[in-house]
């Protein structure tokens, strides 16, 4: 069974706080990724995030084509994941 929206949100939040330099107390769904961690300016971090999402959700989530780290937020990422996994289930 596919994870619920709340489960997806929890998984995404844990990816950000466990694998990137984003402390849980400063994590904010509405701040751009580059504001949460300046390392998102480096393309390799977005590629790494895409790999983590693929592993967690067992499918390709097309981040590179759909996310700009300068203005997209974790909330945007959650919406992308939710819409993508709905289409594929």
TINU-608603 format. One record per atom (N, C-alpha, C): residue number from 0; residue in three letters; atom name; x, y, z. Coordinates in Angstrom, 2 decimals. Example, Ala and Ser with C-alpha at 12.3 -4.5 7.8 and 13.67 -1.06 7.14 Angstrom:
(0; 'ALA'; 'N'; (13.19; -5.69; 7.80)),
(0; 'ALA'; 'CA'; (12.30; -4.50; 7.80)),
(0; 'ALA'; 'C'; (13.20; -3.30; 7.80)),
(1; 'SER'; 'N'; (12.85; -2.25; 7.08)),
(1; 'SER'; 'CA'; (13.67; -1.06; 7.14)),
(1; 'SER'; 'C'; (12.90; 0.03; 7.87)),
END
This chain:
(0; 'UNK'; 'N'; (0.84; -1.17; 0.00)),
(0; 'UNK'; 'CA'; (0.00; 0.00; 0.00)),
(0; 'UNK'; 'C'; (0.89; 1.25; 0.00)),
(1; 'UNK'; 'N'; (0.48; 2.26; -0.77)),
(1; 'UNK'; 'CA'; (1.24; 3.50; -0.86)),
(1; 'UNK'; 'C'; (1.14; 4.28; 0.44)),
(2; 'UNK'; 'N'; (2.21; 4.99; 0.80)),
(2; 'UNK'; 'CA'; (2.16; 5.78; 2.03)),
(2; 'UNK'; 'C'; (1.14; 6.91; 1.94)),
(3; 'UNK'; 'N'; (0.56; 7.27; 3.09)),
(3; 'UNK'; 'CA'; (-0.39; 8.38; 3.14)),
(3; 'UNK'; 'C'; (0.37; 9.69; 2.96)),
(4; 'UNK'; 'N'; (-0.37; 10.78; 2.80)),
(4; 'UNK'; 'CA'; (0.24; 12.10; 2.67)),
(4; 'UNK'; 'C'; (1.08; 12.44; 3.91)),
(5; 'UNK'; 'N'; (0.57; 12.11; 5.10)),
(5; 'UNK'; 'CA'; (1.31; 12.37; 6.33)),
(5; 'UNK'; 'C'; (2.59; 11.53; 6.39)),
(6; 'UNK'; 'N'; (2.52; 10.29; 5.95)),
(6; 'UNK'; 'CA'; (3.70; 9.44; 5.93)),
(6; 'UNK'; 'C'; (4.74; 9.96; 4.94)),
(7; 'UNK'; 'N'; (4.27; 10.41; 3.78)),
(7; 'UNK'; 'CA'; (5.19; 10.99; 2.79)),
(7; 'UNK'; 'C'; (5.87; 12.22; 3.37)),
(8; 'UNK'; 'N'; (5.09; 13.07; 4.04)),
(8; 'UNK'; 'CA'; (5.66; 14.28; 4.65)),
(8; 'UNK'; 'C'; (6.71; 13.92; 5.69)),
(9; 'UNK'; 'N'; (6.43; 12.94; 6.52)),
(9; 'UNK'; 'CA'; (7.38; 12.53; 7.55)),
(9; 'UNK'; 'C'; (8.66; 11.97; 6.92)),
(10; 'UNK'; 'N'; (8.51; 11.17; 5.86)),
(10; 'UNK'; 'CA'; (9.67; 10.61; 5.18)),
(10; 'UNK'; 'C'; (10.52; 11.72; 4.56)),
(11; 'UNK'; 'N'; (9.88; 12.66; 3.90)),
(11; 'UNK'; 'CA'; (10.61; 13.75; 3.26)),
(11; 'UNK'; 'C'; (11.32; 14.61; 4.30)),
(12; 'UNK'; 'N'; (10.62; 14.93; 5.37)),
(12; 'UNK'; 'CA'; (11.25; 15.72; 6.44)),
(12; 'UNK'; 'C'; (12.48; 14.99; 7.00)),
(13; 'UNK'; 'N'; (12.35; 13.70; 7.23)),
(13; 'UNK'; 'CA'; (13.49; 12.94; 7.78)),
(13; 'UNK'; 'C'; (14.65; 12.89; 6.79)),
(14; 'UNK'; 'N'; (14.37; 12.82; 5.51)),
(14; 'UNK'; 'CA'; (15.44; 12.84; 4.51)),
(14; 'UNK'; 'C'; (16.22; 14.15; 4.63)),
(15; 'UNK'; 'N'; (15.50; 15.26; 4.71)),
(15; 'UNK'; 'CA'; (16.17; 16.56; 4.81)),
(15; 'UNK'; 'C'; (16.99; 16.68; 6.10)),
(16; 'UNK'; 'N'; (16.44; 16.25; 7.21)),
(16; 'UNK'; 'CA'; (17.13; 16.46; 8.49)),
(16; 'UNK'; 'C'; (18.21; 15.41; 8.76)),
(17; 'UNK'; 'N'; (18.11; 14.25; 8.15)),
(17; 'UNK'; 'CA'; (19.10; 13.20; 8.39)),
(17; 'UNK'; 'C'; (20.24; 13.18; 7.37)),
(18; 'UNK'; 'N'; (19.99; 13.67; 6.16)),
(18; 'UNK'; 'CA'; (20.99; 13.55; 5.10)),
(18; 'UNK'; 'C'; (21.57; 14.88; 4.64)),
(19; 'UNK'; 'N'; (21.02; 15.98; 5.12)),
(19; 'UNK'; 'CA'; (21.50; 17.30; 4.73)),
(19; 'UNK'; 'C'; (21.73; 18.12; 5.99)),
(20; 'UNK'; 'N'; (22.36; 19.27; 5.82)),
(20; 'UNK'; 'CA'; (22.71; 20.11; 6.97)),
(20; 'UNK'; 'C'; (21.51; 20.99; 7.36)),
(21; 'UNK'; 'N'; (20.41; 20.33; 7.73)),
(21; 'UNK'; 'CA'; (19.19; 21.02; 8.13)),
(21; 'UNK'; 'C'; (18.76; 20.43; 9.47)),
(22; 'UNK'; 'N'; (18.88; 21.22; 10.51)),
(22; 'UNK'; 'CA'; (18.47; 20.77; 11.84)),
(22; 'UNK'; 'C'; (16.94; 20.72; 11.92)),
(23; 'UNK'; 'N'; (16.41; 19.78; 12.65)),
(23; 'UNK'; 'CA'; (14.95; 19.69; 12.78)),
(23; 'UNK'; 'C'; (14.30; 20.97; 13.29)),
(24; 'UNK'; 'N'; (14.98; 21.71; 14.17)),
(24; 'UNK'; 'CA'; (14.38; 22.93; 14.72)),
(24; 'UNK'; 'C'; (14.37; 24.10; 13.74)),
(25; 'UNK'; 'N'; (15.11; 24.01; 12.63)),
(25; 'UNK'; 'CA'; (15.08; 25.08; 11.63)),
(25; 'UNK'; 'C'; (14.39; 24.64; 10.34)),
(26; 'UNK'; 'N'; (14.01; 23.37; 10.26)),
(26; 'UNK'; 'CA'; (13.31; 22.89; 9.08)),
(26; 'UNK'; 'C'; (12.00; 23.66; 8.93)),
(27; 'UNK'; 'N'; (11.72; 24.09; 7.72)),
(27; 'UNK'; 'CA'; (10.50; 24.87; 7.44)),
(27; 'UNK'; 'C'; (9.99; 24.45; 6.06)),
(28; 'UNK'; 'N'; (8.76; 23.99; 6.01)),
(28; 'UNK'; 'CA'; (8.16; 23.53; 4.75)),
(28; 'UNK'; 'C'; (8.09; 24.64; 3.70)),
(29; 'UNK'; 'N'; (8.10; 25.90; 4.13)),
(29; 'UNK'; 'CA'; (7.87; 27.00; 3.20)),
(29; 'UNK'; 'C'; (9.10; 27.83; 2.85)),
(30; 'UNK'; 'N'; (10.27; 27.39; 3.26)),
(30; 'UNK'; 'CA'; (11.50; 28.10; 2.90)),
(30; 'UNK'; 'C'; (12.17; 27.39; 1.73)),
(31; 'UNK'; 'N'; (12.68; 28.14; 0.75)),
(31; 'UNK'; 'CA'; (13.37; 27.52; -0.38)),
(31; 'UNK'; 'C'; (14.52; 26.61; 0.09)),
(32; 'UNK'; 'N'; (14.76; 25.59; -0.68)),
(32; 'UNK'; 'CA'; (15.79; 24.61; -0.32)),
(32; 'UNK'; 'C'; (17.15; 25.27; -0.09)),
(33; 'UNK'; 'N'; (17.52; 26.23; -0.94)),
(33; 'UNK'; 'CA'; (18.81; 26.90; -0.79)),
(33; 'UNK'; 'C'; (18.90; 27.72; 0.50)),
(34; 'UNK'; 'N'; (17.77; 28.18; 1.01)),
(34; 'UNK'; 'CA'; (17.79; 28.91; 2.29)),
(34; 'UNK'; 'C'; (17.94; 27.93; 3.45)),
(35; 'UNK'; 'N'; (17.38; 26.75; 3.31)),
(35; 'UNK'; 'CA'; (17.51; 25.74; 4.36)),
(35; 'UNK'; 'C'; (18.93; 25.19; 4.44)),
(36; 'UNK'; 'N'; (19.56; 25.01; 3.29)),
(36; 'UNK'; 'CA'; (20.93; 24.50; 3.24)),
(36; 'UNK'; 'C'; (21.56; 25.04; 1.96)),
(37; 'UNK'; 'N'; (22.55; 25.92; 2.10)),
(37; 'UNK'; 'CA'; (23.20; 26.54; 0.95)),
(37; 'UNK'; 'C'; (23.81; 25.51; 0.00)),
(38; 'UNK'; 'N'; (24.08; 24.32; 0.49)),
(38; 'UNK'; 'CA'; (24.67; 23.29; -0.36)),
(38; 'UNK'; 'C'; (23.73; 22.85; -1.49)),
(39; 'UNK'; 'N'; (22.45; 23.21; -1.40)),
(39; 'UNK'; 'CA'; (21.54; 22.88; -2.49)),
(39; 'UNK'; 'C'; (21.82; 23.70; -3.74)),
(40; 'UNK'; 'N'; (22.71; 24.69; -3.64)),
(40; 'UNK'; 'CA'; (23.14; 25.42; -4.83)),
(40; 'UNK'; 'C'; (23.98; 24.51; -5.73)),
(41; 'UNK'; 'N'; (24.51; 23.45; -5.15)),
(41; 'UNK'; 'CA'; (25.33; 22.48; -5.88)),
(41; 'UNK'; 'C'; (24.41; 21.39; -6.44)),
(42; 'UNK'; 'N'; (24.44; 21.22; -7.73)),
(42; 'UNK'; 'CA'; (23.56; 20.27; -8.41)),
(42; 'UNK'; 'C'; (23.65; 18.87; -7.82)),
(43; 'UNK'; 'N'; (24.81; 18.49; -7.37)),
(43; 'UNK'; 'CA'; (25.01; 17.15; -6.82)),
(43; 'UNK'; 'C'; (24.10; 16.85; -5.64)),
(44; 'UNK'; 'N'; (23.75; 17.87; -4.86)),
(44; 'UNK'; 'CA'; (22.86; 17.65; -3.72)),
(44; 'UNK'; 'C'; (21.44; 17.36; -4.18)),
(45; 'UNK'; 'N'; (21.00; 17.99; -5.25)),
(45; 'UNK'; 'CA'; (19.68; 17.69; -5.79)),
(45; 'UNK'; 'C'; (19.65; 16.28; -6.37)),
(46; 'UNK'; 'N'; (20.74; 15.88; -7.01)),
(46; 'UNK'; 'CA'; (20.84; 14.51; -7.53)),
(46; 'UNK'; 'C'; (20.79; 13.52; -6.37)),
(47; 'UNK'; 'N'; (21.51; 13.80; -5.29)),
(47; 'UNK'; 'CA'; (21.50; 12.94; -4.11)),
(47; 'UNK'; 'C'; (20.09; 12.86; -3.51)),
(48; 'UNK'; 'N'; (19.41; 14.00; -3.42)),
(48; 'UNK'; 'CA'; (18.04; 14.02; -2.92)),
(48; 'UNK'; 'C'; (17.13; 13.15; -3.79)),
(49; 'UNK'; 'N'; (17.30; 13.25; -5.10)),
(49; 'UNK'; 'CA'; (16.50; 12.44; -6.02)),
(49; 'UNK'; 'C'; (16.76; 10.95; -5.79)),
(50; 'UNK'; 'N'; (18.01; 10.58; -5.53)),
(50; 'UNK'; 'CA'; (18.35; 9.18; -5.26)),
(50; 'UNK'; 'C'; (17.71; 8.71; -3.94)),
(51; 'UNK'; 'N'; (17.75; 9.55; -2.93)),
(51; 'UNK'; 'CA'; (17.14; 9.19; -1.64)),
(51; 'UNK'; 'C'; (15.63; 9.00; -1.79)),
(52; 'UNK'; 'N'; (15.00; 9.87; -2.56)),
(52; 'UNK'; 'CA'; (13.55; 9.74; -2.77)),
(52; 'UNK'; 'C'; (13.23; 8.46; -3.55)),
(53; 'UNK'; 'N'; (14.05; 8.15; -4.55)),
(53; 'UNK'; 'CA'; (13.83; 6.92; -5.32)),
(53; 'UNK'; 'C'; (13.93; 5.70; -4.41)),
(54; 'UNK'; 'N'; (14.91; 5.70; -3.54)),
(54; 'UNK'; 'CA'; (15.08; 4.59; -2.61)),
(54; 'UNK'; 'C'; (13.90; 4.49; -1.64)),
(55; 'UNK'; 'N'; (13.46; 5.62; -1.11)),
(55; 'UNK'; 'CA'; (12.39; 5.64; -0.11)),
(55; 'UNK'; 'C'; (11.04; 5.28; -0.70)),
(56; 'UNK'; 'N'; (10.74; 5.81; -1.89)),
(56; 'UNK'; 'CA'; (9.42; 5.61; -2.49)),
(56; 'UNK'; 'C'; (9.40; 4.54; -3.58)),
(57; 'UNK'; 'N'; (10.55; 3.93; -3.85)),
(57; 'UNK'; 'CA'; (10.66; 2.83; -4.81)),
(57; 'UNK'; 'C'; (10.19; 3.21; -6.21)),
(58; 'UNK'; 'N'; (10.46; 4.46; -6.60)),
(58; 'UNK'; 'CA'; (10.15; 4.90; -7.96)),
(58; 'UNK'; 'C'; (10.91; 6.19; -8.26)),
(59; 'UNK'; 'N'; (11.01; 6.49; -9.54)),
(59; 'UNK'; 'CA'; (11.70; 7.70; -9.98)),
(59; 'UNK'; 'C'; (10.84; 8.92; -9.69)),
(60; 'UNK'; 'N'; (11.41; 9.90; -9.02)),
(60; 'UNK'; 'CA'; (10.76; 11.18; -8.78)),
(60; 'UNK'; 'C'; (11.59; 12.21; -9.56)),
(61; 'UNK'; 'N'; (11.04; 12.81; -10.61)),
(61; 'UNK'; 'CA'; (11.82; 13.68; -11.50)),
(61; 'UNK'; 'C'; (12.11; 15.06; -10.91)),
(62; 'UNK'; 'N'; (13.08; 15.14; -10.01)),
(62; 'UNK'; 'CA'; (13.42; 16.41; -9.37)),
(62; 'UNK'; 'C'; (14.15; 17.36; -10.30)),
(63; 'UNK'; 'N'; (15.17; 16.86; -10.98)),
(63; 'UNK'; 'CA'; (16.02; 17.74; -11.78)),
(63; 'UNK'; 'C'; (15.22; 18.52; -12.81)),
(64; 'UNK'; 'N'; (14.18; 17.92; -13.33)),
(64; 'UNK'; 'CA'; (13.37; 18.57; -14.35)),
(64; 'UNK'; 'C'; (12.30; 19.49; -13.76)),
(65; 'UNK'; 'N'; (12.01; 19.36; -12.47)),
(65; 'UNK'; 'CA'; (10.85; 20.05; -11.90)),
(65; 'UNK'; 'C'; (11.12; 20.94; -10.70)),
(66; 'UNK'; 'N'; (12.33; 20.92; -10.16)),
(66; 'UNK'; 'CA'; (12.62; 21.67; -8.94)),
(66; 'UNK'; 'C'; (13.77; 22.64; -9.18)),
(67; 'UNK'; 'N'; (13.57; 23.88; -8.78)),
(67; 'UNK'; 'CA'; (14.64; 24.88; -8.75)),
(67; 'UNK'; 'C'; (14.88; 25.20; -7.28)),
(68; 'UNK'; 'N'; (16.06; 24.88; -6.79)),
(68; 'UNK'; 'CA'; (16.33; 24.99; -5.36)),
(68; 'UNK'; 'C'; (16.32; 26.44; -4.86)),
(69; 'UNK'; 'N'; (16.43; 27.42; -5.75)),
(69; 'UNK'; 'CA'; (16.43; 28.82; -5.33)),
(69; 'UNK'; 'C'; (15.05; 29.27; -4.87)),
(70; 'UNK'; 'N'; (13.99; 28.66; -5.39)),
(70; 'UNK'; 'CA'; (12.66; 29.10; -4.95)),
(70; 'UNK'; 'C'; (11.70; 27.98; -4.58)),
(71; 'UNK'; 'N'; (11.97; 26.74; -4.93)),
(71; 'UNK'; 'CA'; (11.08; 25.66; -4.51)),
(71; 'UNK'; 'C'; (11.39; 25.25; -3.07)),
(72; 'UNK'; 'N'; (10.35; 24.85; -2.38)),
(72; 'UNK'; 'CA'; (10.41; 24.53; -0.95)),
(72; 'UNK'; 'C'; (10.17; 23.04; -0.72)),
(73; 'UNK'; 'N'; (10.40; 22.57; 0.51)),
(73; 'UNK'; 'CA'; (10.03; 21.19; 0.81)),
(73; 'UNK'; 'C'; (8.54; 20.91; 0.57)),
(74; 'UNK'; 'N'; (7.69; 21.91; 0.78)),
(74; 'UNK'; 'CA'; (6.25; 21.73; 0.50)),
(74; 'UNK'; 'C'; (6.02; 21.47; -0.99)),
(75; 'UNK'; 'N'; (6.77; 22.17; -1.85)),
(75; 'UNK'; 'CA'; (6.67; 21.92; -3.30)),
(75; 'UNK'; 'C'; (7.13; 20.51; -3.64)),
(76; 'UNK'; 'N'; (8.18; 20.09; -2.98)),
(76; 'UNK'; 'CA'; (8.70; 18.74; -3.20)),
(76; 'UNK'; 'C'; (7.67; 17.70; -2.77)),
(77; 'UNK'; 'N'; (7.03; 17.92; -1.63)),
(77; 'UNK'; 'CA'; (5.99; 17.00; -1.16)),
(77; 'UNK'; 'C'; (4.85; 16.93; -2.18)),
(78; 'UNK'; 'N'; (4.46; 18.07; -2.72)),
(78; 'UNK'; 'CA'; (3.39; 18.09; -3.73)),
(78; 'UNK'; 'C'; (3.81; 17.31; -4.99)),
(79; 'UNK'; 'N'; (5.05; 17.51; -5.40)),
(79; 'UNK'; 'CA'; (5.56; 16.78; -6.57)),
(79; 'UNK'; 'C'; (5.54; 15.28; -6.32)),
(80; 'UNK'; 'N'; (6.01; 14.86; -5.15)),
(80; 'UNK'; 'CA'; (6.02; 13.43; -4.80)),
(80; 'UNK'; 'C'; (4.60; 12.89; -4.75)),
(81; 'UNK'; 'N'; (3.70; 13.64; -4.11)),
(81; 'UNK'; 'CA'; (2.32; 13.18; -4.00)),
(81; 'UNK'; 'C'; (1.67; 13.05; -5.37)),
(82; 'UNK'; 'N'; (1.84; 14.03; -6.21)),
(82; 'UNK'; 'CA'; (1.25; 13.98; -7.55)),
(82; 'UNK'; 'C'; (1.87; 12.89; -8.41)),
(83; 'UNK'; 'N'; (3.17; 12.71; -8.28)),
(83; 'UNK'; 'CA'; (3.84; 11.68; -9.08)),
(83; 'UNK'; 'C'; (3.45; 10.27; -8.64)),
(84; 'UNK'; 'N'; (3.39; 10.05; -7.33)),
(84; 'UNK'; 'CA'; (3.05; 8.71; -6.86)),
(84; 'UNK'; 'C'; (1.57; 8.41; -7.10)),
(85; 'UNK'; 'N'; (0.72; 9.43; -7.12)),
(85; 'UNK'; 'CA'; (-0.71; 9.19; -7.44)),
(85; 'UNK'; 'C'; (-0.86; 8.74; -8.90)),
(86; 'UNK'; 'N'; (-0.11; 9.38; -9.80)),
(86; 'UNK'; 'CA'; (-0.20; 9.04; -11.21)),
(86; 'UNK'; 'C'; (0.26; 7.61; -11.48)),
(87; 'UNK'; 'N'; (1.23; 7.17; -10.70)),
(87; 'UNK'; 'CA'; (1.84; 5.86; -10.96)),
(87; 'UNK'; 'C'; (1.22; 4.73; -10.15)),
(88; 'UNK'; 'N'; (0.19; 5.02; -9.39)),
(88; 'UNK'; 'CA'; (-0.48; 3.94; -8.62)),
(88; 'UNK'; 'C'; (-1.89; 3.72; -9.13)),
END
